[in-house]
Amino acid sequence: MRRRNVKILATLGPATNTPERIRALHDAGADAFRLNMSHLDHEGLKKMHGYLRQVEAEVGRPIGILVDLQGPKLRVGKFANGPVELKEGASFRLDLDTAPGDVTRVNLPHPEIFAAIAPGRNLLLDDGRIRLEVKEAEADYAVTKVLQGGVLSDRKGVNLPDATLGLSALSDKDRADLEAALSLGIDWLALSFIQRPDDVAEARKLARGRAAIIAKIEKPNALTELDGILDLADGLMVARGDLGVELPIEQVPGWQKRITRLARKAGKPVVVATQMLESMISSPMPTRAEVSDVATAVFEGADAIMLSAESAAGDYPIEAVEMMNRIAVEVEDDPNYSSIIYGQRTEPEATSADAISAAAHTVADTLNAAAIVCWTNSGSTGIRAARERPQFPIIALTPITETARRLALVWGLHCVLTEDAQNLDDVVDRACRIAFREGFAQRGQRIIITAGVPLGTPGATNMLRVAFVGEKGGMVG
């Protein structure tokens, strides 16, 4: 039985693309799985989805599936004679001419870039390894000066740290991938290279409630629009890879904390991602710095921590999940953990769901309850309970499979599928029995129960009940 609060999100790939390997990742500690559409076609997506649902049936626990859309990829064209070396101080031209490039110029097949840049702006090539300053910009070309040189080869990526591009965050490929994913019944859609709230609104309109939307924060423009993006998204991901390319890298840790705390205040899940155990791609042990990095995210109260290439293509995918699990468990057992988590607690919002969740936390503290049990149909009650970050286990009971799967990514929630309650006595009795059966409460212990009346009404959490667990798990009295 997992007693860990933070969830582990593992990316699947060539190293883990069989039911046996997926089951091994789950057993090692993975709670949800990421499918990266940068490396999957629709046939591969369907196959991996089938494998995940097969493993879910085997383990008897809801497993969340997150599909990560590629987003608009900006890349230079090709070179006539292989890679070229751009030297500091040299002039280099980018244009719409499709002819192969050389050391003086290359094709950049993105007119929207030329529309967005101006003299004095910077362009980053190949994950920031090469930095160019724009000296002259027109509708079909730009002349730049090389500020930081390096070797440039075909189809390397382009980043614009200080410009907003007039293009959608959803490419034609993304739209097709989105429909393919939603038709399978996935749980979370991750949107790449979000720049503005409208990017989230567009995806939400296409999704039509069939999946929750997580906005990946990886562009400086998104940081200035964070409040609006968070209002429209169901969760955030701190995508530190590209964010660390477009921002000065020393600013990323501070933004990670700010994004995590903002999402926690809003009561929306936040995932910390990229390079968390990077060295474990080729080593059976991480560096000390990586262990500290994972621990920091857990201490901050992130809902989930993510493995990318470590579990998708590394030599030690199972060991990487095991290591992440060990770090998380150790942190949550640390004497400082609860005081740090509690110290970041925010005031409840003026809603009945928040008032009941806050009261449940207070009552559980006062009575030293064994667990908080919340009945939830849409998942909102479970998420609001998790926002409180109580020191007691939270059991989320739901009759809806899709809700249980989405909540698999949320801090502290132990999701259990159960039939809808018939009446208030059933609400209490079933909560006691499940808390007992799942090993969270023993005979004679108290649990705190929250639910909505009338029963089954989404978002109507308005009831709090204290119950004693009986001889065989049922309620007493």
Secondary structure, DSSP 4 states (H G I P E B T S, - for coil): ----SSEEEEE--GGG-SHHHHHHHHHHT--EEEEETTS--HHHHHHHHHHHHHHHHHHTS--EEEEE---PPPB---BTTS-EEEPTT-EEEEES--S-B-SSEEE---HHHHHH--TT-EEEETTTTEEEEEEEE-SSEEEEEEEE-EEE-TT-BEE-TT---SS-S--HHHHHHHHHHHHHT-SEEEESS--SHHHHHHHHHHHTTSSEEEEEE-SHHHHHTHHHHHHH-SEEEEEHHHHHHHS-GGGHHHHHHHHHHHHHHHT--EEEESSTTGGGGT-SS--HHHHHHHHHHHHTT-SEEEESHHHHT-S-HHHHHHHHHHHHHHHHTSTTHHHHHHHT--PPPSSHHHHHHHHHHHHHHHHT-SEEEEE-SSSHHHHHHHHT--SS-EEEEES-HHHHHHHTTSTTEEEEE-PPPSSHHHHHHHHHHHHHHTTS--TT-EEEEEEESSTT-TT-EEEEEEEEB-TTSSBP-
